[in-house]
Amino acid sequence: MLNYSLTQVPERSSKPRQTGFTMIMDKGLSIREVEDFLSVAAEYSDVVKLGWATSAVTPNLRAKLDVYRNHNIPFYFGGTLLEAFYVRGQLDTYRDILKEYDVKWLEVSSGSVDIPILEKCKIIESLAKDYTVLSEVGSKSSSKIMAPYEWVSLMRQELNAGSWKVIAEAREGGNVGAFNEDGGVRTDLIEEILRDVPSDKIVWEAPQKSQQVWFIKTLGSDVNLGNIAPAEAIPLETLRLGLRGDTFFDFLDKA
């Protein structure tokens, strides 16, 4: 939504979006902070992730989730929480928690715990019957480097198992997975992934502005991006529309 009439601006689809998807990272916002954030950025936020296992220690969690729910913003608990239950043999308890808090989305990851891909796919297939599943590919450890063909294989298997979209791991700092330790984009890796996995089925974790700019310049305004800080929801939208210096000229002759 623009407050002004402006030509040559990329057209943005309305929510619920299939592309141009923005996943917001909530690392422990208060209820008041959530209310303030959504008062200006609800339109630009497609889903909110309560990062890693922060939901386990967030006070007034139920009331906080109600704020998201009242603004029609889907939310889910970070994949690390599922891994914490998995490694303790408590996936049934995890399911009970999803029901207790009326969670409709979830993330299946193996960034901290090595879940064999066949077992991970069984978990995805089982949960996808009742939930919208996002599954994450990639390790949280910078020392564990996967070859591009491994990324492609894992993404395709997880999509086939029932994941709505797959997330390319980068952590909240944007310095692992699809990125180097200094936050630089692993362009060769991403190019190889995109040869075999449709762009609209991938959410690229890109918490740093330089990373967001690279994806928008390379894949267009409708690229799916995740791990976006709440305060960066509106700035990201201006990048998508060519209304910030970094992408100012990218869409003038393409709109």
Protein Blocks (a to p, Z undefined) as FASTA:
>chain_A
ZZbdcehiacddddddfbhpacdddehiafklmmmmmmmmmmmpmbdcdehjlmmmgghk
lmmmmmmmmnopacdddfklmmmmmmnopmmmmmmmmmmnopabdcddfflbccdfklmm
mmmmmmmmmmccdddeddfbfklccdfklmmmmmmmmmmnopabdcddebjnopghjbcf
kopacfklmmmmmmmmcfklpccddfbfklmmmmmmmnojkbccehiafklmmmmmmmmn
opafklmmmmmmmZZ
